[in-house]
Amino acid sequence: MQPDGATKIYGIMGKPVSHSLSPVIHNAAFRAQGLNKVYVAFEVTDVVRALDGFRALGVGGVSVTIPHKQAVIAHLDAIDPVAQKIGAVNTLLIEDMHIHGHNTDWIGANQALEMIVDLPAATVLVLGAGGAARAIAFGLQEKGATVILANRTLAKGQALARDLNCECRPLADLKNLKADALVNATSVGMAPNVDATPVPKTVLKNVPAVMDIVYAPSETRLLREARQVGCKTIDGAYMLLYQAVAQFELWTGRKAPVDVMKEALFSRLNSE
Ligand code: ATR
């Protein structure tokens, strides 16, 4: 559908943002459902003015990415309680000049992980203590899972573990730890550092399911070694997919065309 006088605008705000895969995913979904909506990238430096611009122009919804996920919070009209707890917003829903902040990263992570593990009953070892680890760990607790955190810098891990009220281990000492799943929420293994992995292969023998948030390469060294020792694995593209699915559903109130969104994302990733 060509944009016309009634086209509703959606987008992603971040900096940099030109390499984002979100326009590909969301425009495919809008097209598949015949919605008169378009999704574009906004490279934003001034968060306050950008939010006012969205209000003034009647933008319908915006994805928020690095470095603005925390900075937007002070300028919202309302915030979802889980996003508040996480302290990061990756989705704006804008209605009648009113901006409501949400976080769908944790929903995407849970949905992806549920492909390989039964979550409410699970103990999940989360590697990392940055923004991604924080969203994933709070999200897992929201779902009823037990979280154990492990981080290279123990003090930073302990600070997040206090917020979560969970156990924390140094990343270098996970030898005898048993868990139902392991999630890499660090950037270790991301291209171009494809030979790096956050934990030795021996640790993977004690966990039956492994998810990586890294999606380039699609099979990181961590996932390759996990597969070799017999773990179920899921790559980071699924978290990306399902956080977008949750955004689409928030913005449209409709069930998302998941297969179309998956095909759009995976064909773009495979062509890169
Ligand atoms: P994000 O917001 O994307 O999660 P971040 O806040 O910079 O990014 O956090 C990065 C995480 O990856 C941290 O947990 C970091 O560990 P430290 O707290 O010890 O810095 C982890 N990380 C990054 N590079 C790492 C490496 N080479 N080995 C182990 N952990 C690493």
Residues whose N, C-alpha, C, O or C-beta is under 5 A from the ligand:
A	BS01	ATR	G128 A129 G130 G131 A132 A133 N151 R152 T153 K156 A185 T186 S187 V188
